[in-house]
Amino acid sequence: MGKNFFEADKSLWWKIYEKLPIMVFIMDEEGKVCMVNERAVEDLGYPKAELIGESVLRVFHEDDKGTVLKQFQKCLESPEETLLKWRFRKIKKTGEMIWVGESVSKIQIKGEIFVLVVCDEITKIVEDEQKLYREKKKFQILSDNSPLGIAMMDEKGNYLYVNPRFTEFTGFDISDVLNKKEWFLLAYPDSNYRKKVVTEWVNEVMILKPGEIVSKISTIISKTGESKIIDFKVVALEKNPSDEARYLIFHEDITESSKSEEALRESEEKYRLIYKDSSDGYLLIDGEENIFIECNRAALDMLCTDNDESFIIGKHPFEISPRFQQNKIESFVIAEEIIAKVLYEGKARFEWTHLRKDGKEISVDVILTKIVQEGKIFLHTAWRDLTQIKEMEKQLFHAQKMEAIGTLAGGIAHDFNNILTAIVGYSSIAQIKLTDHSYSRSFTEETVHSYLDHIINAGTKAGNLTKQLLAFSRKQSLETKTFSMFELAISLRKLLQKGFGENINLEIRDAEGDFQINADPSKMEQVIVNLVVNASHAIVDHDKGGNITVSFNRVFVRKEDTKVIPESREGDFICMTVSDNGTGIEKDNLEKIFDPFFTTKDVSKGTGLGLSIVYGVIKQHEGFIQVESQVGKGTTFRIFLPPADYSNREAEVERKDFLLGELKGNNERILVVEDDEEVMKLARLLLSNRQYKISEARDVKEALDIIAKEDRFDLVISDVVLPGGRSGINLADQISYQGGTKVLLMSGFPDEKARPDEIRKKGYEFIPKPFIPKNFLEVIGDILKR
C-alpha cells in the first residue's frame, strides 16, 4: 500500500506542501494516513509516527466520526477527482477540541487512489458565527420585548418587519404595512397631510447614507381610529445583497408629551440602550474640541481598557494611536485632516491603527458621521475590528505567492543550472590549464582574469536570483520604498518567460518617463507575476502560442472617467497595462474575478486567489483596477497607482569604488565565529591580508571561552545561526552586556530566520550572505572607524 505515493513524495510538489501554513493529510482507500505535513503535526500535537499508518478517525471528535466516514466514502465513489468542502471538529493530543474547514478531493498517483485533505483551523470563525447567532437572538428578544416600536424597511419604503410593540400602539401588524401605499393611506387618511409626510420622507429619509440617522415626528391614525403622535427615528443601514433591509426605524408614541424635550431625550436614551451591547465600537466626538466624549463597551473592549473609560474619554484620536499610521504620516496630521473633511462633507470611511492599553496595535474600519443636535456639532464614530481579517489576508497572500512560485519553478531551475554550468565550466578549464603544461604558454594573467570575471558574474546572478526568490516568498511585509514599476517588470521578464515556455511571447514595451511609486516591492512583484501568469493561463493552446503585453504610461484620470472606472478617483497616476489574446472572460464572471477562491480554471491551474490578492494589494496602495475583456479576443487589466511623492524620496548616497588594496586595517583584533569551513577560509583570507589580527571560533561556547582568555577584541564577526543551541544574536547580547566590543552579524538564511530587523533594533550591524569581498571589508572599516 502506498508504494507509488512514497515515490511521489520525493517530488517538488510535496516539498512545497510540507511547508504550507495549513494542515495537509493524504489517506489511502482504507482511510489510513499515508502522509501528513509539518503544520498538521504542529497544530494537532501528534508526532508523525502516531499518525502514519493509523486511521484518520483518530483525530476527529467522536460525534463527527460517522459523518466523516460517510463523506470519505462519498469522495471515493465520485466518478471524477471532485473537490468537496466540510467543517469538522478535531481533537488535539492534549484533548483540546478545535474546528477545521476541510477541502477533500480524490487523487490518483500512478494508478493508485488516495484522498487529499487540506484543512485549516477555523475555531475563531465558528465561535464568531455562534456569537453572531447569539447576538441576533439577543436582538430578537430585545425587539420582542422593547418598549419601542421597531420596524425594518426596504429601499422602496415597504415595511419588512414590525415588532409586537409597533402593533400594540398602532394596531397595524405586518400584513397591514407590507405595501407602502396602503400603509400611508391607512395611517394618514387626510390627503393633504399625507402628501406633506410622504414628501418629507422622500426628501429626508430615502436619501440617507449608511450610518446616518434622522428623526421625524408625525401624527398617524391607528387601526382603531385613535390619533397618535409618533417619533420616528430612522437609521440607514449598509447595503447587503443578502438582506433587503435598508432602514431600521424606531417608533415611540409621544402623544402625551409631544412637546416635551425630556420625552425626546428619553427616547434617544432608549435608542442608545439598544446599541450599547453591539459588537462594534460606537463613540462620540465633540466637533469643536475633537475629543471623545462618549463610548460604548465594545470600544473599551477593543482597546483592552478593563472598562476604564478614562483611557478614551477626553482624548483626541491621535492620543490613543501610534505616532505614525501605516502610510508613514503622523496620526495627529491625518486625524485633523479627516475630521476637517467630515465636518465639511458629512461622512468618511477609512482604516485606522489604534493603540490598545497594553501597547499592541489594532486595525479598525472607521465610519465617521457628522450629526447636529440642538445646534451643536458631533462626530458619530463606528469601529469594526479588522485584526483577524488582516491576519487572514496575510495568510492568503503568502499561500498565493507559494502557488505562483510553483508555476515558475521550472524556469528557476533552468536559470540556476545555467549559472552552475558557467561556474563549474570556467573553474574546470582554469584547473586544467594550471596543471597541464601544454597550456601554460597561452594561460596568461589576462586569461585568468577573464575566467574569474565569468565565475564572479555567474555567482552574482545566483545571489541576486536567491534574494529575489526569498523576497518573493517571505511571509512578512517589506518596507515601503521608492522604485520604478517599469524597471521592476523588466527585472522579472526572464523569470516569467521561463514559467510558461517560449511559445507565449511576453513583451514589456519600452517606456519613456518617470514611473516611480512609493510601495512594497515584494507585493508589486506579486501583482505583476499574478497578472502575467493569469494571462498565460488564458492562452489555452500553448503549442500554438499567444501574446502577453505589459506597458506603462502616466495618465490623468478625469472626473468623467471616474464614472466608468470602479472605485477610481480624479488625479495623476502611473498606469500599468497587462493584456493578452487569450480566451477572455464571460460577462457574468467579470464582476466576480476579484472574489477569493472564485476561478474558472481546473483545480490543477490554481486556487482562484491570484486576482483577489492583486485587488487587495492595489487597494492597500491606494490604487484601483480597470478590467476589459471580450470572449475569444482576450483581456486587458489596467492598474492605476499614485506616483511617488518626490518629497519623501531618499537621497542617493554615492560611494567611492575603492580597490581592495586600499581597504586595510591597523592591527585591530577581530574574532570570527563561523561553523562553515569555506566561509571561515574566505574570512581568514580577506582579513589576514588586510593587516587585521584574526582569531577563530565555531560556536558561541568556543567564542566566549576565547574572549574570556584573551584581551578585549575590537570587533566580533558572527554568523546568526550557529550549532550548539545558541545563536549569534545571543553571543552579541552577551558581548554587549560586557561592553566595549563591536559586533557584525551575517547570515544566508531568509529574513524570518536571520531576523535582520531584530538585529538592527538591538543596535548591531548586519550583512547578508553572499557578500562581495569589497563590501565586506568596507562594512568592517566603517564599524571600526566609529
VOGU-3710 file (C-alpha; in Angstrom, 3 decimals, decimal comma):
1> mgknffeadk> 0,000/0,000/0,000  1,239/3,468/-0,890  4,352/2,416/-2,826  3,694/4,797/-5,682  2,750/7,548/-3,247  6,036/7,422/-1,352  7,842/7,656/-4,690  5,765/10,738/-5,467  6,694/12,172/-2,049  10,144/12,839/-3,411
11> slwwkiyekl> 8,764/15,229/-5,982  8,797/19,020/-5,704  5,090/19,395/-5,024  5,225/17,527/-1,736  8,238/19,529/-0,576  6,200/22,642/-1,144  3,102/21,293/0,662  5,284/20,083/3,548  5,929/23,752/4,419  2,426/25,106/3,757
21> pimvfimdee> 0,887/27,129/6,642  -2,177/24,827/6,554  -2,693/21,179/7,553  -2,351/18,558/4,773  -3,239/14,822/5,103  -3,138/12,094/2,430  -5,008/8,811/3,099  -5,327/5,565/1,217  -8,695/3,981/0,298  -8,973/2,439/3,790
31> gkvcmvnera> -8,755/5,830/5,437  -5,275/5,286/6,823  -2,861/8,214/6,888  -0,058/7,878/4,319  1,475/11,308/4,754  0,934/14,365/6,923  2,725/17,726/6,741  4,586/19,634/9,469  1,749/22,121/10,075  -0,707/19,301/10,914
41> vedlgypkae> 1,789/17,731/13,320  2,387/21,130/14,941  -1,299/22,129/15,226  -2,627/18,756/16,462  0,349/17,830/18,654  0,678/14,228/17,407  4,130/13,014/16,275  4,117/11,759/12,694  4,835/8,234/13,936  1,473/8,207/15,778
51> ligesvlrvf> -0,451/9,283/12,657  1,217/7,478/9,705  -0,499/4,149/9,061  -3,297/4,883/11,544  -6,954/5,648/10,763  -7,571/9,336/10,227  -10,639/8,985/12,512  -8,225/9,100/15,441  -8,032/12,904/15,286  -11,798/13,535/14,828
61> heddkgtvlk> -14,372/14,315/17,500  -16,380/11,238/18,491  -19,685/12,821/17,378  -18,276/13,571/13,890  -16,725/10,197/13,071  -19,877/8,768/11,490  -20,282/11,770/9,210  -16,577/11,693/8,328  -16,857/8,041/7,214  -19,867/8,823/5,004
71> qfqkclespe> -18,183/11,820/3,387  -14,928/9,854/2,917  -16,870/7,117/1,099  -18,712/9,744/-0,961  -15,378/11,174/-2,084  -14,047/7,738/-3,108  -17,264/6,872/-5,001  -17,294/10,090/-7,003  -16,570/9,369/-10,708  -14,059/12,218/-11,015
81> etllkwrfrk> -11,486/13,960/-8,854  -14,168/16,066/-7,172  -13,330/18,787/-4,615  -15,593/18,639/-1,518  -15,644/21,039/1,448  -16,806/20,377/5,033  -16,448/21,526/8,614  -15,500/19,105/11,384  -14,243/19,041/14,924  -10,797/17,595/15,629
91> ikktgemiwv> -9,190/16,646/18,905  -5,591/17,603/19,650  -3,325/15,211/21,524  -3,846/17,437/24,581  -7,584/16,757/24,381  -8,426/20,267/23,209  -11,164/20,457/20,570  -10,761/22,683/17,507  -12,915/23,364/14,443  -11,350/22,925/10,994
101> gesvskiqik> -12,510/23,727/7,485  -11,577/20,890/5,132  -11,220/20,666/1,371  -11,236/16,996/0,327  -10,525/15,567/-3,105  -9,808/12,187/-4,639  -6,471/11,968/-6,442  -4,672/9,340/-8,475  -0,920/8,796/-8,270  0,472/6,252/-10,743
111> geifvlvvcd> -2,755/4,271/-10,766  -3,391/4,261/-7,008  -6,317/6,123/-5,395  -5,659/8,475/-2,489  -7,681/11,141/-0,690  -6,090/14,574/-0,231  -7,333/16,629/2,725  -6,289/20,270/3,119  -7,590/21,912/6,270  -7,068/24,915/8,484
121> eitkivedeq> -8,280/25,821/11,939  -11,462/27,929/11,902  -12,288/27,757/15,610  -12,361/31,549/15,907  -14,592/31,857/12,824  -17,066/29,259/14,166  -17,087/30,962/17,562  -17,733/34,307/15,849  -20,619/32,775/13,881  -22,083/31,348/17,069
131> klyrekkkfq> -21,597/34,711/18,732  -23,345/36,411/15,801  -26,234/33,961/16,093  -26,498/34,714/19,813  -26,391/38,445/19,064  -29,210/38,034/16,520  -31,176/36,016/19,055  -30,486/38,687/21,651  -31,745/41,342/19,227  -34,889/39,281/18,581
141> ilsdnsplgi> -35,573/39,031/22,333  -34,794/42,711/22,756  -37,028/43,627/19,832  -39,914/41,456/21,009  -39,750/42,998/24,482  -38,716/46,508/23,521  -40,735/49,453/24,842  -40,232/50,985/21,389  -41,872/50,000/18,170  -39,211/48,585/15,838
151> ammdekgnyl> -39,569/48,077/12,104  -37,381/47,369/9,084  -37,992/48,939/5,688  -36,606/48,173/2,224  -35,143/50,699/-0,200  -38,552/51,357/-1,794  -40,203/52,217/1,515  -42,048/48,917/2,082  -42,091/47,524/5,638  -40,392/44,105/6,003
161> yvnprfteft> -40,773/43,585/9,760  -42,592/45,089/12,755  -42,266/44,068/16,390  -45,175/43,456/18,839  -44,859/46,919/20,387  -45,397/48,553/16,972  -48,612/46,566/16,527  -49,674/47,338/20,098  -49,748/51,125/19,811  -50,653/51,465/16,103
171> gfdisdvlnk> -52,998/48,498/15,773  -51,304/47,540/12,474  -49,452/44,249/12,001  -47,106/43,231/9,170  -49,964/42,267/6,840  -51,269/45,861/7,037  -47,982/47,596/6,212  -46,395/45,348/3,571  -47,375/47,790/0,851  -46,185/51,341/1,449
181> kewfllaypd> -49,125/52,884/-0,440  -51,693/51,072/1,696  -49,791/51,936/4,865  -49,721/55,664/4,099  -53,415/55,618/3,128  -54,337/53,912/6,406  -52,018/55,893/8,684  -52,564/59,285/7,009  -56,137/59,388/5,664  -56,035/63,174/5,151
191> snyrkkvvte> -54,666/63,586/1,598  -53,004/66,977/2,154  -51,253/65,864/5,337  -50,320/62,566/3,704  -48,708/64,424/0,802  -46,680/66,532/3,220  -45,469/63,464/5,172  -44,596/61,499/2,023  -42,655/64,470/0,630  -40,636/64,765/3,863
201> wvnevmilkp> -39,827/61,045/3,833  -38,705/61,111/0,211  -36,597/64,260/0,676  -35,035/63,402/4,019  -35,334/59,707/4,822  -34,912/57,964/1,470  -31,645/59,790/0,730  -29,901/58,844/3,980  -26,442/57,329/3,622  -25,422/54,244/5,631
211> geivskisti> -24,902/55,137/9,278  -26,850/58,402/9,099  -29,824/58,995/11,384  -32,840/61,244/11,069  -35,740/61,896/13,441  -39,270/62,621/12,115  -42,384/63,313/14,179  -45,809/62,944/12,630  -49,391/62,159/13,644  -50,895/58,869/12,473
221> isktgeskii> -54,360/57,394/12,765  -54,195/53,978/14,416  -56,219/50,994/13,199  -58,763/51,693/15,958  -59,127/55,309/14,753  -57,104/56,938/17,539  -54,770/59,831/16,795  -51,166/59,050/17,765  -48,125/61,335/17,698  -45,182/59,124/16,742
231> dfkvvalekn> -41,469/59,912/16,947  -39,848/58,010/14,035  -36,059/57,573/14,314  -34,694/56,187/11,056  -31,207/54,656/10,751  -29,854/53,923/7,257  -28,159/50,510/7,057  -25,267/49,355/4,869  -26,415/47,776/1,608  -26,182/43,988/1,780
241> psdearylif> -27,046/41,811/-1,261  -28,331/39,071/1,052  -30,603/41,374/3,040  -33,402/43,596/1,707  -33,472/45,703/4,875  -32,298/49,257/4,145  -33,668/51,231/7,095  -34,145/50,454/10,793  -36,983/52,512/12,287  -37,750/53,073/15,953
251> heditessks> -41,299/54,252/16,746  -42,223/55,880/20,022  -45,700/57,030/20,974  -45,166/60,541/22,360  -48,793/61,556/22,218  -48,889/62,544/25,886  -45,657/64,557/25,772  -45,094/65,533/22,173  -43,813/68,964/23,115  -41,636/67,804/25,982
261> eealreseek> -37,864/67,944/25,436  -37,490/65,480/28,293  -39,519/62,911/26,363  -37,259/63,357/23,354  -34,145/62,866/25,475  -35,630/59,710/26,985  -36,383/58,420/23,501  -32,802/58,987/22,465  -31,597/57,236/25,599  -33,746/54,188/24,833
271> yrliykdssd> -32,323/54,160/21,348  -28,797/54,241/22,786  -29,549/51,297/25,097  -30,394/49,110/22,100  -26,852/49,544/20,760  -24,812/49,579/23,944  -24,117/45,824/23,696  -23,182/45,936/19,997  -20,043/44,030/18,962  -18,978/47,159/17,039
281> gyllidgeen> -17,481/50,103/18,867  -19,542/53,305/18,991  -18,074/56,613/20,127  -18,973/60,312/20,015  -16,501/63,113/19,242  -17,041/66,736/20,206  -16,970/68,607/16,892  -15,329/71,688/18,408  -12,581/70,216/20,613  -12,102/66,996/18,556
291> ifiecnraal> -12,060/64,764/21,639  -14,029/61,637/22,543  -16,894/62,379/24,910  -18,774/59,037/24,845  -18,047/55,377/24,005  -19,750/52,014/24,369  -18,450/48,829/25,997  -17,317/47,312/22,682  -14,939/50,231/22,066  -13,448/49,778/25,532
301> dmlctdndes> -13,039/46,043/24,946  -11,305/46,569/21,588  -8,632/48,658/23,297  -8,377/46,232/26,281  -9,048/49,032/28,780  -10,555/46,848/31,536  -13,661/49,048/31,256  -11,598/52,155/32,066  -13,355/54,965/30,161  -10,611/57,458/31,052
311> fiigkhpfei> -8,353/55,710/28,543  -10,631/57,079/25,750  -12,860/59,848/27,109  -11,318/63,310/26,851  -8,655/62,137/24,405  -8,014/63,258/20,825  -7,990/60,230/18,432  -4,227/60,587/17,880  -3,609/60,203/21,643  -4,724/56,548/21,506
321> sprfqqnkie> -2,861/55,869/18,240  0,763/55,117/17,323  2,770/58,154/16,282  2,617/57,144/12,612  -0,120/55,426/10,616  0,562/52,711/8,018  1,269/55,332/5,318  4,121/56,729/7,480  2,270/60,026/8,117  1,806/61,252/11,690
331> sfviaeeiia> -1,501/60,233/13,282  -2,241/63,758/14,503  -1,886/65,223/10,993  -4,143/62,616/9,354  -6,743/62,748/12,145  -7,072/66,518/11,833  -7,407/66,266/8,037  -10,116/63,567/8,242  -12,110/65,444/10,911  -11,987/68,630/8,832
341> kvlyegkarf> -13,167/66,667/5,784  -16,108/65,122/7,685  -17,132/68,472/9,128  -17,284/69,769/5,539  -18,598/66,723/3,618  -20,608/64,975/6,342  -19,090/61,487/6,292  -15,910/59,456/5,753  -14,881/55,800/5,897  -11,269/54,748/6,377
351> ewthlrkdgk> -8,910/52,298/8,051  -7,085/53,377/11,209  -4,482/51,935/13,563  -5,138/52,455/17,292  -3,069/51,506/20,334  -4,552/49,226/22,968  -3,883/49,875/26,634  -1,249/47,092/26,618  0,640/48,869/23,809  -0,318/46,491/20,995
361> eisvdviltk> -1,669/47,872/17,722  -5,180/47,162/16,411  -6,588/47,930/12,946  -10,183/49,172/12,786  -12,560/50,079/9,973  -13,939/53,525/10,899  -17,153/55,228/9,777  -17,207/58,883/10,857  -20,531/60,736/10,501  -21,348/64,370/11,241
371> ivqegkiflh> -24,523/64,914/13,301  -26,075/68,091/14,669  -28,065/68,147/17,914  -29,534/71,333/19,350  -27,211/73,410/17,212  -24,054/71,609/18,380  -21,882/69,514/16,060  -20,767/65,972/16,945  -18,995/63,205/15,053  -20,571/59,779/15,444
381> tawrdltqik> -17,808/57,138/15,230  -18,256/53,432/14,469  -15,336/50,977/14,815  -15,105/47,442/13,425  -12,103/45,307/14,419  -10,058/44,271/11,348  -7,293/42,389/13,187  -8,496/38,895/12,234  -9,255/39,955/8,664  -5,722/41,407/8,337
391> emekqlfhaq> -4,195/38,170/9,573  -6,250/36,142/7,088  -5,150/38,489/4,279  -1,504/37,844/5,188  -2,067/34,072/5,147  -3,886/34,205/1,803  -1,188/36,458/0,351  1,580/34,068/1,393  -0,300/30,943/0,203  -0,928/32,506/-3,187
401> kmeaigtlag> 2,710/33,524/-3,559  3,764/29,924/-2,967  1,305/28,835/-5,684  2,901/31,275/-8,114  6,396/30,033/-7,210  5,261/26,506/-8,097  4,227/27,749/-11,533  7,656/29,337/-12,077  9,759/26,525/-10,542  10,836/25,012/-13,866
411> giahdfnnil> 12,174/28,298/-15,144  14,006/28,977/-11,891  15,729/25,580/-12,021  16,743/26,305/-15,628  18,395/29,599/-14,631  20,250/28,040/-11,698  21,542/25,194/-13,884  22,854/27,731/-16,424  24,626/29,636/-13,646  26,159/26,460/-12,197
421> taivgyssia> 27,266/25,360/-15,668  29,196/28,606/-16,107  30,834/28,390/-12,650  31,831/24,715/-12,948  32,905/25,099/-16,582  35,250/28,062/-16,178  36,656/26,673/-12,916  37,400/23,316/-14,602  39,113/24,991/-17,583  41,259/27,074/-15,237
431> qikltdhsys> 42,215/23,965/-13,246  43,188/22,079/-16,409  45,349/24,938/-17,676  47,122/25,231/-14,332  48,041/21,503/-14,244  48,552/20,806/-17,981  51,880/22,385/-19,039  50,894/22,221/-22,716  48,548/25,159/-21,993  50,970/27,162/-19,854
441> rsfteetvhs> 52,105/29,492/-22,633  48,558/30,546/-23,526  47,445/30,794/-19,908  48,225/34,442/-19,226  47,169/36,738/-16,361  44,610/38,256/-18,706  43,124/34,782/-19,286  42,919/34,176/-15,518  41,098/37,487/-15,010  38,687/36,623/-17,830
451> yldhiinagt> 37,759/33,259/-16,287  37,440/34,753/-12,806  35,197/37,538/-14,154  32,862/34,908/-15,667  32,761/32,962/-12,388  32,107/36,103/-10,290  29,354/37,280/-12,678  27,655/33,884/-12,527  27,900/33,829/-8,727  26,427/37,339/-8,541
461> kagnltkqll> 23,495/36,254/-10,739  22,873/33,267/-8,448  22,915/35,527/-5,381  20,511/38,026/-6,971  18,124/35,249/-8,025  18,188/33,815/-4,491  17,451/37,255/-2,979  14,596/37,765/-5,439  13,012/34,405/-4,560  13,415/34,941/-0,804
471> afsrkqslet> 11,826/38,392/-1,030  9,034/36,953/-3,175  8,210/34,071/-0,799  8,694/35,733/2,625  5,718/35,926/4,968  6,360/39,329/6,488  5,704/42,593/4,668  8,695/44,506/3,287  9,449/48,156/3,912  7,835/50,596/1,515
481> ktfsmfelai> 10,329/52,398/-0,718  10,505/54,356/-3,965  11,201/52,431/-7,190  10,191/52,249/-10,869  7,378/49,863/-11,791  8,773/49,657/-15,319  12,226/48,609/-14,084  10,659/46,071/-11,715  8,754/44,490/-14,625  11,947/44,355/-16,714
491> slrkllqkgf> 13,784/42,567/-13,862  11,034/39,899/-13,730  10,769/39,304/-17,513  13,209/36,402/-17,773  11,796/34,695/-14,682  8,246/34,993/-16,048  9,103/33,833/-19,568  10,666/30,657/-18,185  7,445/29,894/-16,308  5,271/29,331/-19,392
501> geninleird> 7,650/28,486/-22,240  8,814/30,066/-25,458  5,580/29,720/-27,493  3,968/32,523/-25,500  5,544/35,863/-26,335  5,920/38,198/-23,341  6,555/41,779/-24,435  7,380/44,506/-21,918  7,248/47,613/-24,028  9,929/50,248/-23,653
511> aegdfqinad> 8,590/53,211/-21,755  9,882/56,734/-21,522  9,130/58,833/-18,483  9,090/58,570/-14,718  7,209/55,526/-13,366  8,380/55,801/-9,753  5,941/54,785/-6,997  6,111/54,521/-3,190  5,198/50,877/-2,492  6,238/47,485/-1,177
521> pskmeqvivn> 8,414/45,949/-3,954  7,607/42,372/-2,889  3,855/42,958/-3,170  4,226/44,749/-6,511  6,251/41,788/-7,786  3,295/39,655/-6,766  0,895/41,867/-8,732  2,987/41,610/-11,922  3,571/37,857/-11,578  -0,101/37,122/-10,863
531> lvvnashaiv> -1,385/39,155/-13,803  1,128/37,695/-16,268  0,678/34,096/-15,069  -3,110/34,589/-15,174  -2,784/35,860/-18,746  -0,704/32,782/-19,707  -3,442/30,500/-18,312  -5,967/32,312/-20,521  -3,974/31,235/-23,601  -5,365/27,702/-23,788
541> dhdkggnitv> -3,296/26,381/-26,702  0,283/26,929/-25,548  1,684/24,999/-28,507  0,018/27,407/-30,895  1,244/30,290/-28,760  -0,070/33,693/-27,860  0,915/37,212/-26,845  1,109/38,953/-23,461  1,931/42,661/-23,416  2,930/44,801/-20,432
551> sfnrvfvrke> 3,122/48,568/-20,955  3,369/51,716/-18,818  2,257/55,328/-19,103  1,378/58,377/-16,991  -2,323/59,241/-17,092  -4,621/61,831/-15,586  -7,995/60,380/-14,535  -10,645/62,993/-15,167  -13,818/63,408/-13,163  -15,916/61,980/-16,024
561> dtkvipesre> -13,584/58,929/-16,181  -14,435/58,017/-12,574  -17,991/57,184/-13,666  -16,791/54,257/-15,805  -13,793/53,054/-13,764  -14,949/51,370/-10,499  -13,581/52,784/-7,239  -11,485/55,355/-9,136  -10,782/58,969/-8,284  -9,606/62,041/-10,108
571> gdficmtvsd> -5,860/62,702/-10,304  -2,446/61,797/-11,725  -1,497/58,071/-11,808  1,065/55,551/-13,035  -0,859/53,080/-15,241  0,431/49,544/-15,880  -1,491/47,675/-18,610  -1,344/43,861/-18,919  -3,171/42,466/-21,960  -3,418/39,049/-23,631
581> ngtgiekdnl> -5,093/37,476/-26,666  -6,462/34,532/-24,692  -9,975/33,159/-24,221  -11,371/36,232/-22,484  -13,814/36,348/-19,560  -17,558/35,766/-19,705  -19,582/38,882/-18,880  -21,352/37,102/-15,991  -17,977/36,221/-14,440  -16,339/39,630/-14,898
591> ekifdpfftt> -17,805/41,037/-11,676  -16,626/38,003/-9,663  -12,994/37,751/-10,740  -11,656/39,536/-7,640  -13,638/37,334/-5,225  -11,392/34,997/-3,158  -11,389/31,386/-4,429  -13,539/32,242/-7,474  -11,962/30,631/-10,537  -12,995/29,169/-13,867
601> kdvskgtglg> -9,766/27,152/-14,090  -9,237/23,459/-13,419  -8,098/22,521/-9,915  -4,582/21,927/-11,276  -4,381/25,520/-12,560  -4,736/27,316/-9,232  -6,851/28,177/-6,212  -8,501/31,340/-7,529  -6,654/33,532/-5,027  -4,447/35,373/-7,549
611> lsivygvikq> -6,703/38,214/-8,664  -8,106/38,575/-5,153  -4,568/39,154/-3,885  -3,913/41,628/-6,718  -7,064/43,560/-5,775  -6,095/43,653/-2,087  -2,532/44,826/-2,781  -3,646/47,607/-5,146  -6,315/48,814/-2,677  -3,726/48,778/0,112
621> hegfiqvesq> -1,529/51,057/-2,004  -4,459/53,445/-2,674  -4,845/52,393/-6,305  -7,633/50,875/-8,400  -8,128/48,434/-11,287  -9,971/48,572/-14,609  -10,741/45,351/-16,499  -11,914/44,941/-20,093  -12,497/41,574/-21,768  -14,083/40,020/-24,850
631> vgkgttfrif> -14,690/36,294/-25,129  -12,361/34,828/-27,753  -10,338/38,031/-28,118  -8,559/38,492/-24,800  -8,439/40,545/-21,599  -6,821/43,818/-20,526  -6,053/44,794/-16,915  -5,127/48,415/-16,129  -3,539/49,033/-12,728  -3,614/52,660/-11,520
641> lppadysnre> -1,173/53,619/-8,742  -0,327/57,032/-7,256  3,075/58,337/-8,424  5,881/58,647/-5,891  5,907/61,613/-3,576  9,183/63,242/-4,537  9,459/64,985/-1,182  9,674/61,602/0,546  12,300/60,047/-1,711  15,535/59,127/-0,026
651> aeverkdfll> 18,631/60,818/-1,392  21,042/58,545/-3,230  24,307/58,073/-1,338  27,325/57,808/-3,625  30,181/55,574/-2,506  33,708/55,621/-3,834  34,730/52,419/-5,625  37,772/51,552/-3,511  40,319/48,959/-4,561  40,757/46,025/-2,156
661> gelkgnneri> 44,307/47,159/-1,546  43,040/50,411/-0,038  40,731/48,644/2,432  43,317/47,929/5,132  43,151/47,709/8,895  45,522/48,909/11,598  46,293/45,697/13,528  42,757/45,618/15,010  41,851/42,320/16,706  38,874/40,511/15,159
671> lvveddeevm> 37,166/37,295/16,342  35,336/35,418/13,545  32,611/32,955/14,687  31,517/30,729/11,763  30,763/26,989/11,561  31,068/26,744/7,748  34,697/25,977/6,898  34,599/27,519/3,403  33,215/30,830/4,714  35,797/30,772/7,527
681> klarlllsnr> 38,598/30,271/4,982  37,314/33,206/2,936  37,111/35,486/6,004  40,617/34,409/7,061  41,998/35,100/3,572  40,346/38,545/3,315  41,167/39,800/6,817  44,669/38,372/7,318  45,882/40,100/4,145  44,413/43,462/5,220
691> qykiseardv> 46,522/43,922/8,415  43,924/42,550/10,874  44,738/40,064/13,668  42,317/37,147/13,437  41,013/34,590/15,983  38,524/31,862/15,062  35,625/30,052/16,783  32,987/27,587/15,532  30,182/28,209/18,061  29,101/30,528/20,877
701> kealdiiake> 30,730/28,474/23,661  34,120/28,438/21,934  33,831/32,173/21,207  33,080/33,029/24,842  35,991/30,857/26,021  38,363/32,724/23,687  37,027/36,117/24,815  37,457/35,122/28,489  41,090/34,053/27,979  42,263/36,925/25,775
711> drfdlvisdv> 42,111/40,690/25,912  39,156/42,603/24,523  38,539/42,259/20,754  37,895/45,345/18,611  35,237/43,502/16,566  33,359/40,178/16,690  32,007/38,916/13,339  29,497/36,089/13,817  27,050/34,032/11,783  23,468/34,301/13,145
721> vlpggrsgin> 22,661/30,569/13,000  25,294/28,531/14,876  25,476/24,967/16,246  25,063/24,244/19,948  21,651/25,793/20,525  22,779/29,416/20,847  22,733/31,984/18,042  24,984/34,834/17,008  22,368/37,206/18,471  22,774/35,519/21,884
731> ladqisyqgg> 26,544/35,979/21,593  26,137/39,649/20,611  23,823/40,287/23,580  26,378/38,835/26,000  29,245/40,796/24,451  27,130/43,986/24,517  26,338/43,367/28,189  30,053/43,168/28,975  30,608/46,343/26,903  33,342/47,632/24,602
741> tkvllmsgfp> 33,418/45,186/21,680  31,619/45,990/18,420  29,529/43,330/16,617  28,839/42,474/12,946  26,296/39,675/12,320  25,852/37,857/8,999  23,509/35,200/7,594  22,498/33,467/4,386  19,061/32,499/5,720  15,849/34,358/4,709
751> dekarpdeir> 14,694/37,223/6,932  12,388/35,210/9,186  15,338/33,120/10,430  18,140/35,689/10,082  15,964/38,356/11,818  17,778/41,447/10,445  15,090/43,810/11,799  15,577/42,480/15,344  19,374/42,735/14,914  19,265/46,378/13,819
761> kkgyefipkp> 16,802/47,302/16,602  19,364/46,000/19,095  21,990/48,302/17,541  24,128/45,624/15,862  25,329/45,740/12,247  24,166/43,098/9,730  25,394/41,918/6,301  23,571/39,243/4,255  25,334/36,359/2,511  26,562/36,104/-0,182
771> fipknflevi> 28,624/39,282/0,036  31,227/40,837/-2,252  34,676/40,999/-0,564  34,908/44,773/-1,186  31,554/45,392/0,543  32,530/43,080/3,426  35,771/44,989/4,027  34,053/48,364/3,647  31,486/47,485/6,324  34,244/46,321/8,693
781> gdilkr> 36,214/49,505/8,064  33,156/51,693/8,721  32,380/49,911/12,007  35,945/50,170/13,320  36,190/53,887/12,479  33,168/54,819/14,637
//
